[in-house]
């Protein structure tokens, strides 16, 4: 569990460097939008990261398939739930980085 969280933190730092700031799907931003608390997003990550890693292992899913499928699900679900702004407001690099982030996570867990 700690390994998955540390991996996500490292990927987050890399994304922020590439974007020059936080992406629209940053955990603190998600928590703020959904629960009016940045801490809620971090708490969600405590469950989400290990759950994704466990799902990948349980399904024996190839990382190069699992990662992009997770990214696609997130890309569709986050705007629909109000966790992020609509896709038309995302920077194109954020979409690409979401797929890179999810795929890298799937490859490394």
Backbone as a chain_set.jsonl record, in Angstrom:
{"seq": "XXXXXXXXXXXXXXXXXXXXXXXXXXXXXXXXXXXXXXXXXXXXXXXXXXXXXXXXXXXXXXXXXXXXXXXXXXXXXXXXXXXXXXXXXXXXXXXXXXXXXXXXXXXXX", "coords": {"N": [[0.816, -1.195, 0.0], [1.862, 1.298, 0.836], [3.859, 1.556, -1.048], [2.41, 1.891, -3.46], [1.203, 4.352, -2.988], [3.428, 6.046, -2.698], [4.476, 5.809, -5.254], [2.433, 7.03, -6.771], [2.632, 9.619, -5.771], [5.182, 10.34, -6.724], [4.683, 10.24, -9.49], [2.782, 12.267, -9.621], [4.335, 14.532, -8.956], [6.023, 14.646, -11.176], [4.132, 15.118, -13.204], [3.206, 17.675, -12.425], [5.512, 19.169, -12.877], [5.781, 18.93, -15.672], [3.413, 20.141, -16.53], [3.559, 22.6, -15.332], [2.135, 23.194, -13.101], [-0.67, 22.115, -11.06], [-2.634, 19.373, -12.285], [-6.045, 19.221, -13.562], [-7.138, 17.025, -12.395], [-5.905, 16.642, -9.986], [-5.526, 15.221, -6.753], [-6.175, 16.84, -4.449], [-7.659, 18.869, -5.62], [-9.804, 17.392, -6.628], [-10.958, 16.497, -4.229], [-11.697, 18.962, -3.126], [-13.627, 19.861, -4.98], [-15.553, 17.788, -4.867], [-16.102, 17.305, -2.133], [-15.744, 19.614, -0.764], [-13.301, 19.88, 0.477], [-9.855, 19.766, 0.426], [-8.395, 17.783, 1.686], [-10.009, 15.542, 1.562], [-9.674, 14.506, -0.985], [-7.079, 13.514, -0.847], [-7.517, 11.561, 1.049], [-9.217, 9.86, -0.361], [-7.413, 8.858, -2.181], [-5.904, 7.16, -0.59], [-7.41, 4.906, -0.523], [-8.024, 4.403, -3.188], [-5.613, 4.014, -4.745], [-4.331, 1.588, -3.68], [-6.529, -0.095, -4.199], [-6.746, -0.083, -6.994], [-4.284, -1.261, -7.669], [-4.636, -3.779, -6.503], [-6.835, -4.687, -7.991], [-5.699, -4.867, -10.531], [-3.813, -6.904, -10.127], [-5.522, -9.008, -9.342], [-7.162, -9.345, -11.574], [-5.279, -10.08, -13.317], [-4.451, -8.466, -15.362], [-2.935, -7.198, -18.307], [-0.542, -4.635, -18.081], [-0.294, -2.663, -20.07], [-2.795, -2.597, -21.111], [-4.532, -2.37, -18.936], [-3.809, 0.104, -17.657], [-4.403, 2.235, -19.636], [-7.179, 1.705, -19.842], [-8.102, 2.288, -17.271], [-7.468, 5.006, -17.227], [-9.168, 5.927, -19.274], [-11.669, 5.341, -18.154], [-11.555, 7.053, -15.933], [-11.342, 9.491, -17.254], [-13.828, 9.713, -18.437], [-15.578, 9.444, -16.227], [-14.844, 11.341, -14.226], [-15.493, 14.093, -15.08], [-18.277, 13.712, -15.373], [-19.185, 13.204, -12.796], [-18.691, 15.564, -11.596], [-16.271, 15.895, -10.444], [-14.165, 16.959, -11.823], [-13.653, 19.736, -14.084], [-15.607, 20.062, -17.176], [-14.532, 18.123, -20.032], [-13.845, 19.76, -22.211], [-12.643, 21.906, -21.061], [-10.224, 21.043, -20.19], [-6.681, 21.028, -20.489], [-4.99, 19.895, -23.417], [-2.603, 18.53, -22.841], [-3.069, 17.619, -20.28], [-4.87, 15.538, -20.612], [-3.327, 13.716, -22.089], [-1.317, 13.272, -20.19], [-2.787, 12.1, -18.135], [-3.337, 9.585, -19.208], [-0.701, 8.678, -19.508], [0.138, 8.688, -16.831], [-1.631, 6.819, -15.607], [-0.947, 4.531, -17.046], [1.793, 4.268, -16.488], [1.623, 3.836, -13.715], [0.24, 1.377, -13.739], [2.154, -0.223, -14.969], [4.164, -0.24, -13.081], [3.229, -1.245, -10.65]], "CA": [[0.0, 0.0, 0.0], [2.734, 2.471, 0.894], [4.549, 1.64, -2.333], [1.509, 2.457, -4.455], [1.017, 5.772, -2.685], [4.675, 6.739, -3.033], [4.554, 5.838, -6.709], [1.525, 8.068, -7.251], [3.205, 10.926, -5.42], [6.264, 10.605, -7.672], [4.06, 10.546, -10.776], [2.163, 13.593, -9.477], [5.386, 15.556, -9.032], [6.443, 14.712, -12.573], [3.058, 15.792, -13.938], [3.21, 19.105, -12.096], [6.651, 19.775, -13.582], [5.478, 18.993, -17.109], [2.312, 21.082, -16.74], [3.81, 23.887, -14.706], [1.123, 23.358, -12.056], [-1.471, 20.919, -10.794], [-3.649, 19.055, -13.288], [-7.432, 19.348, -13.084], [-7.475, 15.81, -11.65], [-5.09, 16.563, -8.775], [-6.378, 14.734, -5.66], [-6.696, 17.918, -3.605], [-8.718, 19.541, -6.389], [-10.972, 16.506, -6.651], [-11.574, 16.562, -2.905], [-12.323, 20.272, -2.968], [-14.833, 19.923, -5.81], [-16.559, 16.807, -4.463], [-16.42, 17.297, -0.7], [-15.383, 20.922, -0.208], [-12.127, 19.698, 1.333], [-8.704, 19.178, -0.273], [-7.971, 16.562, 2.396], [-10.848, 14.422, 1.139], [-9.038, 13.919, -2.165], [-5.935, 12.718, -0.385], [-8.067, 10.376, 1.719], [-9.69, 8.964, -1.412], [-6.246, 8.208, -2.774], [-5.478, 6.082, 0.307], [-8.21, 3.729, -0.883], [-8.036, 4.212, -4.638], [-4.347, 3.468, -5.266], [-4.222, 0.156, -3.389], [-7.616, -0.834, -4.851], [-6.359, -0.276, -8.398], [-3.189, -2.235, -7.713], [-5.218, -5.09, -6.206], [-7.661, -5.075, -9.141], [-4.799, -5.271, -11.616], [-3.273, -8.229, -9.781], [-6.615, -9.985, -9.307], [-7.609, -9.576, -12.952], [-4.111, -10.483, -14.109], [-4.567, -7.628, -16.552], [-1.684, -6.636, -18.811], [-0.423, -3.22, -17.707], [-0.509, -1.786, -21.22], [-4.231, -2.545, -21.337], [-5.172, -1.915, -17.701], [-3.56, 1.532, -17.441], [-5.251, 3.072, -20.487], [-8.596, 1.515, -19.521], [-8.352, 3.07, -16.057], [-7.452, 6.418, -17.625], [-10.392, 6.195, -20.025], [-12.77, 5.363, -17.185], [-11.441, 8.289, -15.164], [-11.597, 10.601, -18.167], [-15.276, 9.797, -18.621], [-16.308, 9.549, -14.958], [-14.563, 12.524, -13.396], [-16.369, 15.234, -15.42], [-19.689, 13.378, -15.161], [-19.501, 13.284, -11.368], [-18.379, 16.903, -11.104], [-14.954, 15.892, -9.797], [-13.318, 17.844, -12.635], [-14.429, 20.497, -15.074], [-15.87, 19.316, -18.419], [-13.323, 17.841, -20.82], [-13.5, 20.877, -23.098], [-11.841, 22.866, -20.298], [-8.933, 20.443, -19.874], [-5.598, 21.243, -21.449], [-4.683, 18.623, -24.091], [-1.521, 17.833, -22.151], [-3.614, 16.937, -19.099], [-5.454, 14.272, -21.063], [-2.202, 12.828, -22.403], [-0.636, 12.906, -18.947], [-3.634, 11.171, -17.39], [-3.08, 8.256, -19.772], [0.683, 8.307, -19.17], [0.153, 8.459, -15.39], [-2.313, 5.554, -15.32], [-0.171, 3.439, -17.649], [3.024, 4.111, -15.69], [1.216, 3.203, -12.464], [-0.066, -0.04, -14.02], [3.407, -0.916, -15.287], [5.087, -0.297, -11.943], [2.681, -1.926, -9.458]], "C": [[0.861, 1.261, 0.0], [3.443, 2.664, -0.443], [3.681, 2.27, -3.408], [1.329, 3.956, -4.237], [2.264, 6.582, -3.022], [4.847, 6.846, -4.539], [3.651, 6.934, -7.271], [2.048, 9.46, -6.931], [4.33, 11.305, -6.386], [5.699, 10.965, -9.046], [3.395, 11.922, -10.746], [3.2, 14.706, -9.614], [5.859, 15.741, -10.467], [5.392, 15.439, -13.419], [3.054, 17.294, -13.679], [4.366, 19.819, -12.785], [6.347, 19.96, -15.063], [4.419, 20.056, -17.389], [2.601, 22.484, -16.212], [2.786, 24.206, -13.629], [0.344, 22.07, -11.9], [-2.446, 20.65, -11.934], [-5.054, 19.186, -12.706], [-7.835, 18.151, -12.237], [-6.565, 15.599, -10.438], [-5.991, 16.148, -7.606], [-6.961, 15.834, -4.773], [-7.815, 18.674, -4.322], [-9.981, 18.693, -6.456], [-11.713, 16.57, -5.322], [-12.294, 17.868, -2.671], [-13.639, 20.338, -3.743], [-15.933, 18.987, -5.296], [-17.029, 16.96, -3.027], [-16.1, 18.601, 0.01], [-14.204, 20.829, 0.755], [-10.984, 19.074, 0.534], [-8.239, 17.876, 0.38], [-8.774, 15.339, 1.961], [-10.251, 13.739, -0.087], [-7.85, 13.055, -1.789], [-6.414, 11.447, 0.304], [-8.592, 9.372, 0.694], [-8.531, 8.186, -2.03], [-5.759, 7.049, -1.912], [-6.212, 4.782, 0.01], [-8.021, 3.391, -2.362], [-6.765, 3.549, -5.162], [-4.189, 1.983, -4.94], [-5.318, -0.672, -4.065], [-7.303, -1.08, -6.326], [-5.27, -1.33, -8.531], [-3.729, -3.649, -7.469], [-6.071, -5.587, -7.372], [-6.796, -5.557, -10.293], [-4.242, -6.67, -11.358], [-4.357, -9.301, -9.864], [-7.074, -10.35, -10.72], [-6.5, -10.136, -13.841], [-4.097, -9.734, -15.447], [-3.199, -7.15, -17.013], [-1.659, -5.128, -18.562], [-0.73, -2.288, -18.874], [-1.974, -1.74, -21.663], [-4.927, -1.927, -20.12], [-5.014, -0.401, -17.505], [-4.424, 2.424, -18.313], [-6.748, 2.903, -20.216], [-8.983, 2.284, -18.26], [-8.413, 4.552, -16.415], [-8.728, 6.788, -18.374], [-11.598, 6.268, -19.091], [-12.75, 6.653, -16.37], [-11.796, 9.502, -16.02], [-13.094, 10.797, -18.396], [-15.999, 10.095, -17.317], [-16.07, 10.863, -14.218], [-15.401, 13.741, -13.795], [-17.848, 14.947, -15.156], [-20.105, 13.505, -13.702], [-19.267, 14.672, -10.79], [-17.036, 16.982, -10.403], [-13.971, 16.794, -10.524], [-14.22, 18.695, -13.517], [-14.717, 19.624, -16.298], [-14.581, 19.168, -19.238], [-12.911, 18.999, -21.712], [-12.643, 21.926, -22.393], [-10.472, 22.313, -19.9], [-7.916, 20.875, -20.925], [-5.287, 19.901, -22.117], [-3.57, 17.834, -23.397], [-2.015, 17.104, -20.912], [-4.215, 15.585, -19.481], [-4.343, 13.271, -21.359], [-1.502, 12.366, -21.133], [-1.475, 11.98, -18.075], [-3.404, 9.744, -17.896], [-1.667, 7.786, -19.431], [0.78, 7.933, -17.691], [-0.447, 7.09, -15.075], [-1.532, 4.372, -15.874], [1.116, 3.204, -16.866], [2.709, 3.427, -14.367], [0.987, 1.702, -12.681], [1.208, -0.834, -14.324], [4.261, -1.157, -14.053], [4.52, -0.948, -10.689], [2.589, -3.42, -9.705]], "O": [[0.602, 2.19, -0.765], [3.607, 3.79, -0.912], [4.16, 3.095, -4.186], [1.306, 4.732, -5.193], [2.166, 7.681, -3.569], [5.315, 7.868, -5.042], [4.065, 7.686, -8.153], [1.917, 10.377, -7.742], [4.42, 12.455, -6.816], [6.185, 11.893, -9.693], [3.441, 12.658, -11.732], [2.969, 15.7, -10.303], [6.07, 16.867, -10.917], [5.733, 16.277, -14.254], [2.913, 18.09, -14.608], [4.212, 20.957, -13.229], [6.621, 21.014, -15.637], [4.517, 20.788, -18.374], [1.946, 23.446, -16.613], [2.594, 25.372, -13.282], [0.656, 21.06, -12.53], [-3.022, 21.584, -12.492], [-5.221, 19.254, -11.489], [-8.772, 18.243, -11.444], [-6.472, 14.484, -9.924], [-7.101, 16.663, -7.475], [-8.129, 15.76, -4.389], [-8.801, 19.071, -3.7], [-11.093, 19.211, -6.354], [-12.939, 16.683, -5.287], [-13.377, 17.891, -2.087], [-14.647, 20.814, -3.222], [-17.108, 19.354, -5.291], [-18.208, 16.77, -2.729], [-16.176, 18.686, 1.235], [-14.11, 21.588, 1.72], [-11.129, 17.966, 0.018], [-7.748, 16.975, -0.301], [-8.262, 14.219, 1.991], [-10.321, 12.516, -0.208], [-7.648, 11.983, -2.359], [-5.803, 10.387, 0.167], [-8.427, 8.165, 0.868], [-8.661, 7.006, -2.357], [-5.254, 6.058, -2.439], [-5.696, 3.694, 0.263], [-7.875, 2.224, -2.729], [-6.846, 2.608, -5.951], [-3.936, 1.189, -5.846], [-5.079, -1.813, -4.46], [-7.566, -2.165, -6.846], [-5.333, -2.191, -9.409], [-3.329, -4.598, -8.144], [-6.036, -6.771, -7.707], [-7.125, -6.543, -10.955], [-4.206, -7.511, -12.256], [-4.122, -10.383, -10.402], [-7.339, -11.515, -11.018], [-6.744, -10.599, -14.955], [-3.778, -10.291, -16.497], [-2.383, -6.736, -16.189], [-2.646, -4.435, -18.807], [-1.353, -1.243, -18.69], [-2.34, -0.922, -22.507], [-5.799, -1.07, -20.26], [-5.991, 0.29, -17.216], [-5.12, 3.294, -17.789], [-7.508, 3.863, -20.348], [-10.067, 2.863, -18.19], [-9.305, 5.269, -15.961], [-9.304, 7.848, -18.132], [-12.442, 7.154, -19.224], [-13.79, 7.271, -16.142], [-12.469, 10.423, -15.559], [-13.564, 11.927, -18.532], [-16.927, 10.903, -17.291], [-17.001, 11.431, -13.646], [-15.98, 14.377, -12.915], [-18.59, 15.845, -14.758], [-21.242, 13.87, -13.405], [-19.601, 14.934, -9.635], [-16.694, 18.015, -9.829], [-13.048, 17.332, -9.913], [-15.406, 18.405, -13.674], [-14.128, 18.552, -16.44], [-13.668, 19.988, -19.139], [-11.718, 19.194, -21.943], [-11.992, 22.741, -23.047], [-9.651, 23.036, -19.335], [-8.249, 21.062, -22.095], [-5.316, 18.867, -21.448], [-3.602, 16.604, -23.375], [-1.447, 16.082, -20.528], [-4.077, 14.607, -18.745], [-4.407, 12.118, -20.932], [-1.134, 11.197, -21.014], [-0.922, 11.156, -17.346], [-3.29, 8.81, -17.103], [-1.466, 6.617, -19.101], [1.442, 6.955, -17.345], [0.159, 6.295, -14.357], [-1.464, 3.321, -15.237], [1.486, 2.058, -16.611], [3.443, 2.536, -13.94], [1.472, 0.87, -11.914], [1.306, -2.006, -13.96], [4.991, -2.145, -13.975], [5.269, -1.186, -9.741], [2.155, -4.166, -8.827]]}, "num_chains": 1, "name": "protein.A"}
